[in-house]
Amino acid sequence: MMYMDEILEYLPHRYPFLLVDRVTEIEKASSIKGYKNISFNEPFFTGHFPENPIMPGVLIIEAMAQLSGILGFVTVGRKPADGLIQYLAGTSKVRFKRPVVPGDRLCMESEVVSDKRGIWKFNCRALVDEEVVCVAEILTAEREV
């Protein structure tokens, strides 16, 4: 389990772009699970869409990438404070199954597929109430800053 104070050590993101509220499980070099509580007060809902608020798909992907980045950092035993960052480098096989709306808990899962010279590949999925809302293959690039 990883709470917000520790998450902030592994992600350089801050409000309003920090999209991981809790890490519930983590197995170094293997997999991670966590979630983001989706509040009606999220800043993106004012424009996407005011009469029918849904979480933008790109932010669901970003949330899964952030969770995956934590797994990468834990695996190599480093943090952003060490001068390292995980950039979103690519996505493939992305599919959206249903909208994510205020009041949902976006549960995310990520598994390491490979790590070659700092390029990580993860299989990810996001669920709400145990129903898959998004699947994606995500690439991150580990770089010095």
N, C-alpha and C positions, 0 to 999 in steps of 0.2 A: 504494500500500500504506500502511496506517495501522496502527501497533502500539498496544498498550494505553496507553502513556504519552500518545500523541496523542488516542486515543479518549476518555480521561479529560478532556481539554481541551474536547471537543465535547459530552459528555453529563454532566449533573449526577448521574446515577445512580451508586450504589456498591453493593458486595456487601451483601446477596445479590440485588440487583435490577438489576445491570448485566448485560445479556443480549447483548452484542456482544463477542466476543473479538478479532476481527480484521476490518479492512476490506481486501479484496483488490483492488478496483477502484473508482475514483470518477471520474466525469466531471461536473464542475460544471454545475448546472442541467439535468442529464439523467438520470443513473443511478448506482447504487452497488451493490456486491456485498460481502458479508461473511459471517462465520459465527460460530456459538456451538457450542463443543464441549460435548456433553451428558454429564456425569459422573454416575456412580452416587451421588456425594456431594452432588448438588444438594439443597438443603434441602426443596424441594417433594416429593421422592420419599418422604419419611418418612410423608406422609399421602395421597399420590396415586399410586398405591395401593401399600401396602407389599408385597403379594404379587405385584403385577403393575404395576411402576412405569412410568408414562407421563407425558410432559411435558404439563401443562395447556394446552389450546388457547388460553386467554386469554394465557398467557405466550409462546406462539408469535407471537400477534398483537403483543404488547408488544415482543418482540424485533425484529419487522419495523418497528414504529413507531420504535423507538430508532435503527435503521439509517437509516430515512427522515429522522429528525431530524438526523442527522449531515449528510446530503446538503443539507437545508435550510440549516443553519448554514454549511456550506462555500459554498453558492451565494450567500448574502448577505454572506459575509465577516465573520461575527461569531461569538461564542462565548458560553456562559453567563456567563463572567467579565465580559462587556460588559453584563450585566443583562437578558439575553434568555433565554427558555425556549421549547421546543416542547412543547405539551401535546397528548396524544392527544384529538382532538375527535370522532372518529367512525370507524365501519367500515361497509362494505357489501360485498355479494357475497362473503362469507366462506364458504369451503368447506374442510373437512378431509378428506383423502384416506386417510391412514393414521396410526397412532400414532408418536410420537417417543419413543424409549426410551434408557436408559443405553448409552453407547458410540457413539451416533449423532453425526455432525457435521451440525448444522442450517445448511445453506447458504441464504443469503437474498439476494434481488434486489429492488430497488425502482427504479421509474422515475417521474419527475415527469410528472404529467398537467397540472396547472395550479398557479398561485400567484396568488391574488387577494386583495389587502389582507391579507397575512399568513396566509391560510388556504391550506394546501397540500393537494393531492390527489396520492396516489401509487398506482400499480398495483404490488402486491407479490406475491411468491411465495416459498415456503420449500421446500427440497428436501433429501432424504437420499439419498445414493448416486445422484444424478441423477434420483430419482423424486420427483415433486411430492407434498408432504405437506399443503400449505395454500396457498390463494390468497386475496387480500383486496384491497379498495380501502380505503386508509387516509387519513383526514384528520388533519392536525395544525394547531394554531393557534399562531402565533408571537406571543408576548406579552412585554412588559417586566415585570420582577419588582422 
